[in-house]
Structure formats: structure tokens, C-alpha cells
Amino acid sequence: MLMTALSGNSAPIDPARFAVILARPENPENIGLAARAMKNTGFSDLRVVKKGRLPAKAAKTAVHAADILAAASVLPDLDAAVADCGAVFAATARIRSVVRVLALSEAVPMMLALPPATRVGLLFGNERTGLTGDELRRANYVFTIPQAGPQPSYNLGGAVLLTLFALFTAAGAPRPAADPPLLRGEQEEVIRLILRKLEEKRFVHGGNREHIADIMHDLLGRMAITAKDRRFLLALFTKGVDLKEP
């Protein structure tokens, strides 16, 4: 069912396009709080990356959201969780020098500007450690939720609620049609191929491999690569780039 944002003259938002992805949550109550936040705001696709089943204690805080917990996907790894997503937005409280971090107010319009057929993943990390660098590489965009004071991060359930509420209340306008992005696995393969080409040209080597990989994931991830982008990028890095070892 489509939902319309609360502010006037808004474009409808299809909540079925959005998947809430919890990476390695430790506290069962936070899983329940995330489900409750989804129920509050009209979203339903919950994916939990963890071993085993959802803990029964998650139901304690999932007030009126038992159906979301019952339908939740429990997946063994993050690649499986984002496989059908064209764009992944990751929440983080850490500012990394090689990654451009958006404010939530910047990220929401970008989510809504994606072509209507695009499935969007909203990725949230572990309560204690947040998202690892490797997990952030699965995201196209990284955003942070503003806060006052020295508190380092929001509670996981609170971060999910704030993000979904921002989407729920966002106003939009009709947007021109655009090419849909590739699925995340296909985007990841493009980046891997480009890194391999850069290794062949000796631009990437053992001393800078991780640093260059971080930069490429941030730069190309933000593109939400389309099929047309893939053709151009692979042609560019196969035929058109003449790089010398740094």
C-alpha cells in the first residue's frame, strides 16, 4: 500500500521498496524495537544478519509488530541481505576520512529520487561496534543522524525509527524517469573488475590496496551504478586509462 507524506502536496512513498537491514545485532530487544518502529511508520521488510533464528526475547519490545518479526528474513551474511537492492544507505556515527558521509536530511531526498522500481536497503550496524569497513563497502551511501551532546550514537531502535520517520514524513514531487541501478551484487562485481584492472596497471599494489578499495567503493558506490554506467566504466578502465604506479 502506498503512503503519502504528512506535509502537503507530497508524492506517495511505496514502503515495499525499502528493506531495513540489521547487521549483527546483539540485543534482542533492539530487534523488537526496530520492528515496532517499522510498524509505526508503515514499513514491513525486516532483514537480520545473524546466525540462527530470531531470539524469542525480540517479541518483548515488538509491540503490535509480531507480524513483522514473523515475516523477517534471517540471513547468514550481508551480501545475501543486500542482493536484491539497487541502492544501500548505511547509517553510521563514525566519520571516515575516505568516505563522504551525508546528513539524514540529505540522504532521504536521494532515496526518494531513485527510480520507483529500485529496492532500497537501509543498513544499521551492531550496537557496540557499528558497521565495519567491510560492511560499509556494501553500501552506496553513508549517512549520519544529527544529535546534540557527546553521546556517540543513537540506540539501534531509535536510529531505525528516526530514519523511517524522516522517510514517512518527507514531501516529494513527481520526478523524471531514470535508469534503475544494478543490484548490489552486480555493482560490487563492477568495482571488483575495476580494481583488478588497476592492479594490472600497477596503480594498485600491496601497499595501497585497502586504501584504494575504500576510495573506489565510496566513489563508485555513490553512483548507484546503472547498466549504462557499467558499460562506460568497464570500457574506460579497460581501454581508456593510462596510469602509472604512484
C-alpha positions in Angstrom: 0.0 0.0 0.0 1.3 3.5 -0.9 1.6 6.0 1.9 1.6 9.8 1.5 3.9 12.0 3.4 2.3 14.1 6.1 3.4 17.5 4.8 1.2 19.0 2.0 1.3 18.1 -1.7 3.6 15.1 -1.2 4.3 12.3 -3.6 3.3 8.9 -2.4 6.0 6.6 -1.0 5.9 2.9 -1.5 7.2 1.3 1.7 7.6 -2.0 0.0 10.6 -0.6 -1.8 12.5 -0.3 1.5 14.2 -3.0 3.5 15.5 -2.4 7.0 18.7 -4.4 7.4 20.2 -5.0 10.9 23.8 -6.3 10.7 24.9 -8.5 13.6 22.5 -7.1 16.3 23.3 -8.3 19.8 20.4 -7.2 21.9 17.1 -9.0 21.0 15.1 -6.0 22.4 16.7 -3.8 19.7 15.4 -6.1 17.0 11.9 -5.8 18.5 12.2 -2.0 18.8 13.2 -1.9 15.1 10.1 -3.9 14.2 8.0 -1.6 16.3 9.5 1.4 14.5 8.6 -0.2 11.2 5.1 -0.8 12.2 4.7 2.8 13.4 5.8 4.2 10.0 4.3 1.6 7.6 7.4 -0.4 6.6 7.5 -4.2 6.7 10.6 -5.7 5.1 13.0 -6.6 8.0 16.2 -8.4 7.4 18.5 -9.5 10.2 22.1 -10.7 9.5 22.9 -13.2 12.2 23.4 -16.9 12.9 20.5 -18.9 13.9 16.9 -17.8 14.5 15.5 -14.6 15.8 15.6 -14.7 19.6 12.2 -15.0 21.3 13.0 -12.0 23.5 12.7 -9.7 20.5 8.9 -10.1 20.8 9.0 -8.3 24.2 9.6 -4.9 22.6 7.9 -5.5 19.2 4.6 -4.0 20.4 1.9 -4.7 17.8 4.7 -5.7 15.4 4.6 -9.5 15.8 3.7 -9.9 12.1 6.9 -8.0 11.1 9.0 -10.3 13.3 7.3 -13.4 11.9 8.0 -12.4 8.3 11.5 -11.2 9.0 14.4 -12.7 7.0 17.3 -14.1 9.0 20.3 -14.2 6.6 23.8 -15.6 7.1 25.7 -12.7 5.6 25.3 -9.1 4.4 25.8 -10.0 0.7 22.6 -12.1 0.9 20.7 -9.3 2.7 21.5 -6.6 0.0 21.5 -8.9 -3.0 18.2 -7.6 -4.4 18.8 -3.9 -3.5 19.7 -1.4 -6.1 20.9 1.2 -3.6 22.0 0.7 0.0 22.1 3.6 2.6 24.2 2.8 5.7 23.8 4.6 9.0 27.0 5.4 10.9 28.1 7.6 13.8 31.7 7.4 12.7 33.2 10.0 10.3 35.7 8.3 8.0 38.2 10.3 6.0 37.8 8.4 2.8 34.0 8.2 2.8 31.6 11.0 2.2 29.0 11.0 4.9 25.6 12.6 4.3 23.3 14.0 6.8 20.0 12.2 7.1 18.2 15.3 5.6 20.4 14.8 2.5 20.0 11.1 2.3 16.2 11.0 2.3 15.7 13.1 -0.9 18.3 10.9 -2.6 16.3 7.8 -1.6 13.1 9.2 -2.9 14.7 10.4 -6.1 15.7 6.8 -7.2 13.5 5.2 -9.9 10.3 3.7 -8.5 11.4 0.1 -9.2 14.6 0.4 -7.1 14.7 -1.5 -3.9 16.4 0.5 -1.2 18.3 -1.1 1.7 18.6 0.8 5.0 21.6 -0.7 6.8 22.2 -0.4 10.5 25.2 -1.9 12.3 26.0 -3.7 15.6 25.0 -1.8 18.8 28.6 -1.7 20.2 30.8 -1.6 17.1 28.7 -0.1 14.4 29.3 -1.1 10.8 32.8 -2.4 9.9 34.7 -1.0 7.0 33.9 -4.2 5.0 30.2 -3.8 5.8 30.3 -0.2 4.7 31.6 -1.3 1.3 28.3 -3.0 0.7 26.6 0.5 0.8 26.2 3.1 -1.9 25.8 5.9 0.5 26.6 6.5 4.1 24.6 8.9 6.3 24.5 10.0 9.9 21.7 11.2 12.2 22.4 14.6 13.8 22.5 14.8 17.6 23.4 17.1 20.4 26.0 16.5 23.1 28.8 14.0 23.4 26.7 10.8 23.2 28.4 8.8 20.5 25.4 7.2 18.8 21.7 6.6 18.9 20.2 3.4 20.2 19.7 1.0 17.3 15.9 1.0 17.6 16.0 4.8 17.9 18.2 5.1 14.8 15.8 3.0 12.8 12.8 5.0 14.0 14.3 8.3 13.2 15.3 7.2 9.7 11.9 5.7 8.8 10.1 8.7 10.3 12.1 11.0 8.1 11.1 8.9 5.1 7.5 8.7 6.3 7.1 12.5 6.6 9.2 13.5 3.6 7.5 15.6 0.9 8.2 14.8 -2.7 7.3 15.9 -6.2 7.0 14.0 -9.5 10.4 13.1 -10.8 11.7 12.3 -14.3 12.2 8.7 -15.1 15.8 7.5 -14.7 17.7 4.3 -15.4 17.4 1.9 -12.4 20.7 0.9 -10.7 22.1 -2.6 -10.9 21.5 -4.9 -8.0 24.2 -4.6 -5.3 26.0 -7.8 -6.2 26.3 -6.6 -9.8 27.6 -3.2 -8.6 30.1 -4.9 -6.4 31.3 -7.0 -9.4 31.9 -3.8 -11.4 34.0 -2.4 -8.6 36.0 -5.7 -8.3 36.7 -5.7 -12.0 37.9 -2.1 -12.0 40.2 -2.8 -9.0 41.5 -5.8 -10.9 42.2 -3.6 -13.9 44.0 -1.1 -11.7 46.1 -3.9 -10.3 47.1 -5.0 -13.8 48.2 -1.4 -14.5 50.2 -1.4 -11.2 48.3 1.5 -9.9 47.0 -0.7 -7.0 49.6 -2.8 -5.1 50.0 -4.4 -1.7 50.9 -1.2 0.0 47.8 0.8 -1.1 45.2 -1.9 -1.9 42.9 -1.4 1.1 43.1 2.4 0.9 42.3 2.4 -2.9 39.5 -0.1 -2.4 37.9 2.1 0.2 38.1 5.1 -2.1 36.6 3.2 -5.0 33.8 1.8 -3.0 32.9 5.3 -1.7 33.2 7.0 -5.1 31.6 4.4 -7.3 29.1 3.3 -4.6 27.6 6.8 -4.5 26.8 6.4 -8.2 24.4 3.6 -7.7 25.8 2.1 -10.9 23.4 1.5 -13.8 23.8 -0.8 -16.8 24.9 2.2 -18.8 27.4 3.2 -16.2 28.8 -0.3 -16.2 29.4 -0.3 -19.9 31.2 3.1 -19.7 33.3 2.3 -16.7 34.5 -1.0 -17.9 35.4 0.4 -21.3 37.1 3.3 -19.6 39.2 1.2 -17.3 39.9 -1.5 -19.9 40.9 0.8 -22.8 40.9 4.4 -21.8 43.0 4.7 -18.7 46.8 5.1 -18.8 48.0 5.0 -15.2 51.5 5.0 -13.8 52.4 3.5 -10.5 52.0 6.1 -7.7 
